[in-house]
Structures are given as structure tokens and as C-alpha cells.
Amino acid sequence: MPTVRLASGEESSESRFTERQIYALLPVYEYAAEHYRQEQREVAVRRILWEEASEELSGEHSPVQEDDQIREESILRGDSPEEEEEQKPAGEEPIQETILPVTPEKSFLPHERQLQIDPGTITEYDTLLKQFYTVDSTTKAEESLINAQKFLEKDMTIERNVAGPQILIYHTHSQEAFADSNPEDSSTTIVGAGERLKKVLEETYGFQVLHHTQCYDLPDRNKAYSNAKGSIEQLLADNPSIQVVIDLHRDSMPEEKHQVIEIDGRPTAKFMFFNGLSYNRKTGPITYLKNENLESNLAFSFQMQKAANEYYPGVTRKIYLKSYRYNMHLMDKYLLIELGAQNNTVEEIMNACDVLGHLLYLVLTGEA
């Protein structure tokens, strides 16, 4: 990879000539000079060159094209309407102590905004749907529901001066693991990622977080959502200070689709926001899965996706829309997140938690 440092400081005829030579040989440097601040350009160049090299070696398409191709091959496999049937109360399990993996040598530095998305460019329904969403074949996203202006007008900030936890993190599918997870160590699974995210939100951004680690997907994964529903309702009743619920998952991908991006020299798993629409393409609204918080749920994921595109371009896949409800009716500010996939490493997942924590801070404080 080229190691030329972009020119800075006072301009001279020699420096301008050198810059023109660099731009002629390596147009990526001219692109970085036009689109990024001085202190961010070298990082941007490394990221762009790394992505181009990865695509050339693998023969893969761009991340957006990949999302279109694999949308039928992933996302909460095995879900069915039966998951929402009346649940049997599950006994509370003690919160597990987790030991996090060693902190990577390269520390995370929150990015400043890399680009600005003009809301005026995404007012058209077709444009908005194409740029921000992948719609599962089982459902339909009505034009009246997908509205960027309405989503951006929603206030997603939370009250931080409260006694008790403000954010709840839990896992409907707590058994999900990664490429190098230790089956005997939950800190290397999605539960460990939840603990990492809790640590980032508390220690870096000052939120109060409750991490709920009870298992709901054993012995029957297909009953996980209905198993979790009663317990989460009780947690919210016992902790009225909670204003945000995050159901943290790990996706399933074809093994050859390794969804990773380099951010400041750190391999970082891509992630995806997910919404259930309670709508079946063939039969219409699923009335027994009513969600009065649907518009707010959609606004939350949209604001998170917009912030991700502006601060960390390429770190997220498009928001995935599917037909059922997935307990998202329990809170207006509710996120279901697919954090990486089974072929991501634990290191890639833990690095993604740093990015995710920063995005949550930006949206929940109104800084985005």
C-alpha cells in the first residue's frame, strides 16, 4: 500500500506540483483531499485502498450489491408466527460474570462526520427504499410508512439524569457464537458482545445500562421470542427508568460472505438494524401482532443508519424489513441489531461494539 503522506501546511509551487503528481498517479488521494478533513485523509485513503484490494482479490461486488444478493439467505432463520403465541414464564437466571477478550492494541477514536446526507435527496419513496432498506419477500413496506422526514422529526433523545438504568441490552438468541468463540465461555459469544457494548456505553459515554443475560432459545429456538416477552415486560415494569431496549443478535451468512470493514486499522464486523412490520405480503396486516410503536421503531433504526452512513460509511448493511413483530412493540426506542455473523471473529465483533456505542451516543443525545 502506498505510504505517501498528503501535503499539508503552507503551499508552495513545489508542493502544489507534488500534489498534482500524486493525484495523477493515485486519484484516491485527490478524492480524499476533496471529501475529508486534513487529519482524516490518510485514514480514508487506507480504508478505500484496502476495500478495493479486498474486492479485487475476492471478486466480490460492493457491500450494497452484496446485500441485494444475500437478502434471502439470512436474517433470523426459522422464525414463524408461532413464536408470538402465549409464552410460558421462564425462571430468572443469575447474571453471568463475563471475561472480555484482551483489548486490541489500536485504540478506538470516535470519528467526526465524514459526509452529510441531505434529507432533501431522500424524500422520494423509491430513492429512500433503495438507499436505506432491504425488504424481505414475506412483507411489503408501504409508502405511507417509510417517510424520512417523519423519521428525522422523531425525538430520539433520552433523559440521562435519572436514577436507574436507561438502556436495556438482552439477547433473544443468546446461544449465537462466532468463528473463534469458545463454547464453554459465554464472553466470546453474543452475550460477551452485549457485555462489551454495556462497558462502552457506561465507561465512555456515561449511560446507565442493564445487561440481561437470561437464555430464551433453549431448548427450542423457535419459541425464543414468546419465551422472552414476559420477562422483558417485567424488567421494564421493575425499571421504569429504561428508555431504550436493544435486542442484540448475530446474523447467519453464507460462509464465503465475510462482512468486515477496516476502521482506523481495526478489523470491524459490519452490522445491521432490523425491523418487523407486522405485515404479510400475501394476507396484509398481522392483526394479532399489533405494534403501536412501529413508526418510532422505524425512526430509531433510520436515525441510527443515517448516522452510521455519515460517520462510518460502509460499517452497516441496509436496514432489513421483515413481516413479524419480534417484541419490538415493547418500547418506542427499540433496536434489533444483527451484529456480524457466524464467520466473524470475536475481535471483529468487539471492535464493532465501539462503533455501535458511538452511534447510540450520537442519536440518543441528539448530537447526530
NORTA-V443094 format. One record per pair of residues at least 12 apart in sequence whose ideal C-beta (glycine too) atoms are under 7 Angstrom apart, sorted by sequence separation. I is the first residue (numbers start at 1). J is the second residue. D is the distance in Angstrom with one decimal. If there is no record, write none. Layout:
i->I j->J d->D
i->I j->J d->D
//
This chain:
i->7 j->19 d->5.1
i->32 j->44 d->4.7
i->129 j->141 d->6.4
i->177 j->189 d->4.5
i->216 j->228 d->4.2
i->278 j->290 d->6.5
i->340 j->352 d->6.3
i->32 j->45 d->4.9
i->176 j->189 d->6.4
i->198 j->211 d->4.5
i->278 j->291 d->5.1
i->339 j->352 d->6.0
i->176 j->190 d->4.4
i->305 j->319 d->5.4
i->29 j->45 d->6.2
i->174 j->190 d->6.6
i->195 j->211 d->5.9
i->278 j->294 d->6.8
i->28 j->45 d->5.7
i->129 j->146 d->6.1
i->174 j->191 d->5.5
i->194 j->211 d->5.3
i->214 j->231 d->6.3
i->4 j->22 d->5.9
i->125 j->143 d->4.5
i->128 j->146 d->6.0
i->301 j->319 d->5.3
i->171 j->190 d->5.5
i->28 j->48 d->5.4
i->128 j->148 d->5.3
i->171 j->191 d->6.0
i->28 j->49 d->6.3
i->125 j->146 d->6.3
i->251 j->272 d->6.7
i->191 j->213 d->5.4
i->275 j->297 d->5.8
i->6 j->29 d->6.2
i->171 j->194 d->6.1
i->212 j->235 d->6.2
i->275 j->298 d->5.7
i->2 j->26 d->6.2
i->123 j->148 d->6.4
i->169 j->194 d->4.7
i->6 j->32 d->7.0
i->122 j->148 d->4.8
i->123 j->149 d->6.7
i->275 j->301 d->5.6
i->6 j->33 d->6.5
i->169 j->197 d->6.1
i->273 j->301 d->4.0
i->119 j->148 d->6.0
i->169 j->198 d->5.9
i->210 j->239 d->6.5
i->8 j->38 d->5.6
i->119 j->149 d->6.8
i->273 j->304 d->5.7
i->297 j->328 d->5.0
i->304 j->335 d->6.8
i->210 j->242 d->6.9
i->273 j->305 d->5.8
i->119 j->152 d->6.0
i->300 j->333 d->5.3
i->167 j->201 d->6.3
i->291 j->325 d->5.4
i->300 j->334 d->6.9
i->301 j->335 d->6.4
i->6 j->41 d->4.9
i->289 j->324 d->6.1
i->293 j->328 d->6.8
i->300 j->335 d->6.1
i->6 j->42 d->6.4
i->289 j->325 d->4.0
i->293 j->329 d->5.5
i->296 j->332 d->3.7
i->5 j->42 d->6.8
i->286 j->323 d->7.0
i->291 j->328 d->6.2
i->292 j->329 d->6.5
i->296 j->333 d->6.8
i->297 j->334 d->5.4
i->286 j->324 d->6.9
i->291 j->329 d->4.0
i->293 j->331 d->6.7
i->174 j->213 d->6.8
i->293 j->332 d->4.5
i->167 j->207 d->5.6
i->169 j->209 d->6.2
i->315 j->355 d->5.7
i->166 j->207 d->5.6
i->174 j->215 d->4.8
i->293 j->334 d->6.8
i->166 j->208 d->5.1
i->167 j->209 d->4.7
i->168 j->210 d->5.1
i->169 j->211 d->4.8
i->170 j->212 d->4.0
i->174 j->216 d->6.8
i->175 j->217 d->5.4
i->165 j->208 d->4.7
i->169 j->212 d->7.0
i->174 j->217 d->6.2
i->175 j->218 d->6.6
i->280 j->323 d->5.1
i->312 j->355 d->5.5
i->164 j->208 d->6.7
i->165 j->209 d->5.9
i->168 j->212 d->6.4
i->172 j->216 d->5.7
i->173 j->217 d->4.8
i->272 j->316 d->6.1
i->275 j->319 d->6.5
i->277 j->321 d->5.7
i->279 j->323 d->6.0
i->1 j->46 d->6.9
i->165 j->210 d->3.9
i->172 j->217 d->6.8
i->270 j->315 d->6.0
i->271 j->316 d->5.9
i->272 j->317 d->4.2
i->270 j->316 d->6.4
i->273 j->319 d->4.8
i->274 j->320 d->4.9
i->275 j->321 d->5.4
i->276 j->322 d->5.6
i->277 j->323 d->6.2
i->278 j->324 d->6.8
i->268 j->315 d->6.4
i->270 j->317 d->5.8
i->276 j->323 d->6.8
i->278 j->325 d->4.9
i->1 j->49 d->5.7
i->173 j->221 d->6.8
i->272 j->320 d->5.8
i->276 j->324 d->4.8
i->311 j->359 d->6.9
i->263 j->312 d->6.4
i->276 j->325 d->4.8
i->276 j->326 d->4.3
i->173 j->224 d->5.9
i->197 j->248 d->6.9
i->308 j->359 d->5.6
i->172 j->224 d->4.9
i->263 j->315 d->6.8
i->276 j->328 d->5.7
i->307 j->359 d->5.1
i->172 j->225 d->5.8
i->261 j->314 d->5.1
i->275 j->328 d->7.0
i->194 j->248 d->5.0
i->261 j->315 d->5.6
i->193 j->248 d->6.3
i->304 j->359 d->5.7
i->307 j->362 d->5.1
i->172 j->228 d->5.1
i->307 j->363 d->5.7
i->190 j->248 d->6.1
i->190 j->249 d->6.6
i->304 j->363 d->5.6
i->190 j->250 d->4.8
i->303 j->363 d->5.0
i->75 j->136 d->6.8
i->307 j->368 d->4.2
i->170 j->232 d->6.6
i->273 j->335 d->6.3
i->274 j->336 d->4.3
i->71 j->134 d->4.6
i->274 j->337 d->7.0
i->273 j->337 d->6.1
i->274 j->338 d->5.9
i->71 j->136 d->6.8
i->72 j->137 d->6.5
i->303 j->368 d->6.5
i->271 j->337 d->5.9
i->272 j->338 d->4.4
i->67 j->134 d->5.5
i->168 j->235 d->6.4
i->271 j->338 d->6.2
i->271 j->339 d->4.7
i->271 j->340 d->6.4
i->269 j->339 d->6.6
i->270 j->340 d->7.0
i->269 j->340 d->3.3
i->178 j->250 d->6.8
i->176 j->249 d->6.4
i->165 j->239 d->5.7
i->168 j->242 d->4.9
i->176 j->250 d->3.9
i->164 j->239 d->5.6
i->166 j->241 d->6.1
i->167 j->242 d->6.9
i->172 j->247 d->5.4
i->269 j->344 d->4.3
i->165 j->241 d->6.0
i->166 j->242 d->6.5
i->171 j->247 d->7.0
i->173 j->249 d->5.7
i->164 j->241 d->3.4
i->165 j->242 d->5.6
i->166 j->243 d->5.4
i->167 j->244 d->4.5
i->168 j->245 d->4.9
i->169 j->246 d->4.8
i->170 j->247 d->6.2
i->171 j->248 d->5.6
i->172 j->249 d->7.0
i->36 j->114 d->6.7
i->163 j->241 d->6.4
i->166 j->244 d->6.5
i->168 j->246 d->6.9
i->162 j->241 d->4.6
i->167 j->246 d->6.7
i->169 j->248 d->5.9
i->269 j->348 d->4.0
i->35 j->115 d->6.9
i->267 j->347 d->6.5
i->268 j->348 d->6.0
i->269 j->349 d->5.1
i->259 j->340 d->6.8
i->267 j->348 d->4.9
i->271 j->352 d->5.7
i->259 j->341 d->6.1
i->268 j->351 d->4.4
i->269 j->352 d->4.4
i->159 j->243 d->6.7
i->260 j->344 d->6.5
i->267 j->351 d->6.5
i->268 j->352 d->5.1
i->158 j->243 d->4.3
i->245 j->330 d->6.3
i->258 j->343 d->5.6
i->259 j->344 d->7.0
i->266 j->351 d->4.8
i->271 j->356 d->6.5
i->158 j->244 d->6.3
i->245 j->331 d->4.3
i->100 j->187 d->5.9
i->101 j->188 d->7.0
i->249 j->336 d->6.7
i->251 j->338 d->3.9
i->268 j->355 d->6.3
i->98 j->186 d->6.2
i->99 j->187 d->4.9
i->249 j->337 d->6.5
i->250 j->338 d->6.8
i->253 j->341 d->3.9
i->255 j->343 d->5.6
i->260 j->348 d->5.4
i->98 j->187 d->3.8
i->244 j->333 d->4.6
i->245 j->334 d->4.7
i->246 j->335 d->5.0
i->247 j->336 d->4.7
i->248 j->337 d->5.5
i->249 j->338 d->5.2
i->250 j->339 d->5.9
i->251 j->340 d->6.9
i->252 j->341 d->6.2
i->253 j->342 d->6.8
i->96 j->186 d->5.8
i->243 j->333 d->6.0
i->249 j->339 d->6.8
i->250 j->340 d->5.9
i->251 j->341 d->4.4
i->252 j->342 d->5.8
i->253 j->343 d->6.3
i->246 j->337 d->6.4
i->248 j->339 d->5.9
i->250 j->341 d->6.3
i->100 j->192 d->6.6
i->250 j->342 d->6.7
i->263 j->355 d->6.6
i->98 j->191 d->6.8
i->98 j->192 d->5.4
i->236 j->330 d->6.5
i->100 j->195 d->6.6
i->232 j->327 d->6.5
i->100 j->196 d->5.9
i->98 j->195 d->4.5
i->233 j->330 d->6.4
i->229 j->327 d->5.5
i->232 j->330 d->5.8
i->228 j->327 d->6.4
i->225 j->326 d->6.1
i->225 j->327 d->5.6
i->96 j->213 d->5.2
i->95 j->213 d->5.5
i->244 j->364 d->6.7
i->93 j->214 d->4.7
i->92 j->214 d->6.3
i->93 j->215 d->6.6
i->90 j->214 d->7.0
i->90 j->216 d->6.7
i->141 j->277 d->6.8
i->90 j->227 d->5.5
i->139 j->277 d->5.1
i->83 j->222 d->6.1
i->87 j->226 d->3.9
i->140 j->279 d->6.2
i->82 j->222 d->6.7
i->83 j->223 d->6.5
i->87 j->227 d->5.3
i->139 j->279 d->5.2
i->83 j->224 d->6.9
i->84 j->225 d->6.3
i->85 j->226 d->5.5
i->89 j->230 d->5.3
i->90 j->231 d->6.1
i->139 j->280 d->6.6
i->140 j->281 d->4.8
i->80 j->222 d->6.5
i->83 j->225 d->4.3
i->84 j->226 d->5.8
i->87 j->229 d->5.3
i->138 j->280 d->6.5
i->139 j->281 d->5.5
i->154 j->296 d->6.2
i->78 j->221 d->6.3
i->83 j->226 d->5.5
i->87 j->230 d->5.3
i->138 j->281 d->6.0
i->156 j->299 d->6.9
i->78 j->222 d->5.8
i->156 j->300 d->5.8
i->154 j->299 d->3.8
i->193 j->339 d->5.7
i->151 j->298 d->6.4
i->156 j->303 d->5.5
i->151 j->299 d->4.1
i->190 j->339 d->7.0
i->151 j->302 d->4.1
i->152 j->303 d->6.9
i->151 j->303 d->6.6
i->205 j->357 d->6.4
i->200 j->353 d->5.6
i->204 j->357 d->6.3
i->148 j->302 d->7.0
i->196 j->350 d->5.2
i->200 j->354 d->5.9
i->109 j->264 d->6.5
i->193 j->349 d->5.2
i->197 j->353 d->4.6
i->201 j->357 d->5.3
i->205 j->361 d->4.3
i->193 j->350 d->6.8
i->196 j->353 d->4.4
i->200 j->357 d->3.5
i->106 j->264 d->6.7
i->108 j->266 d->6.9
i->188 j->346 d->5.1
i->106 j->265 d->5.1
i->197 j->356 d->6.2
i->201 j->360 d->6.5
i->106 j->266 d->5.3
i->193 j->353 d->6.0
i->197 j->357 d->6.0
i->104 j->266 d->6.0
i->178 j->340 d->6.8
i->179 j->342 d->6.8
i->178 j->342 d->6.5
i->179 j->343 d->5.2
i->179 j->344 d->6.2
i->180 j->345 d->5.3
i->181 j->346 d->6.2
i->178 j->344 d->5.4
i->179 j->345 d->5.2
i->180 j->346 d->5.7
i->178 j->345 d->6.2
i->178 j->346 d->5.3
i->132 j->302 d->6.7
i->178 j->349 d->5.8
i->132 j->305 d->5.9
i->77 j->252 d->5.7
i->75 j->251 d->6.7
i->74 j->251 d->5.4
i->156 j->333 d->6.3
i->74 j->252 d->5.6
i->74 j->253 d->5.6
i->141 j->321 d->5.4
i->73 j->254 d->5.8
i->139 j->321 d->6.0
i->70 j->253 d->6.8
i->139 j->322 d->5.8
i->70 j->254 d->6.6
i->134 j->318 d->4.7
i->136 j->320 d->6.8
i->138 j->322 d->6.3
i->139 j->323 d->3.9
i->133 j->318 d->5.6
i->136 j->321 d->6.2
i->138 j->323 d->4.2
i->132 j->318 d->6.0
i->133 j->319 d->5.1
i->134 j->320 d->5.1
i->135 j->321 d->4.9
i->136 j->322 d->4.3
i->70 j->257 d->6.0
i->132 j->319 d->5.8
i->136 j->323 d->6.7
i->133 j->321 d->5.8
i->117 j->306 d->5.9
i->66 j->257 d->6.6
i->117 j->309 d->6.2
i->117 j->310 d->5.9
i->116 j->310 d->6.5
i->115 j->310 d->5.7
i->114 j->310 d->6.4
i->113 j->310 d->5.2
i->114 j->311 d->6.2
i->113 j->311 d->5.8
i->115 j->313 d->6.6
i->75 j->274 d->7.0
i->114 j->313 d->5.9
i->111 j->311 d->4.9
i->111 j->312 d->6.0
i->84 j->289 d->5.7
i->158 j->364 d->5.1
i->156 j->363 d->5.2
i->157 j->364 d->6.1
i->156 j->364 d->6.4
i->157 j->365 d->6.2
i->157 j->366 d->4.5
i->50 j->262 d->5.0
i->47 j->262 d->5.8
i->43 j->264 d->5.6
i->84 j->324 d->6.8
i->84 j->325 d->6.4
i->81 j->324 d->6.7
i->104 j->347 d->6.5
i->75 j->320 d->5.5
i->79 j->324 d->6.2
i->101 j->346 d->5.6
i->101 j->347 d->6.8
i->108 j->354 d->3.9
i->75 j->322 d->6.3
i->104 j->351 d->6.6
i->110 j->358 d->4.6
i->101 j->350 d->6.0
i->67 j->317 d->5.0
i->63 j->314 d->6.0
i->67 j->318 d->5.1
i->63 j->317 d->6.8
//
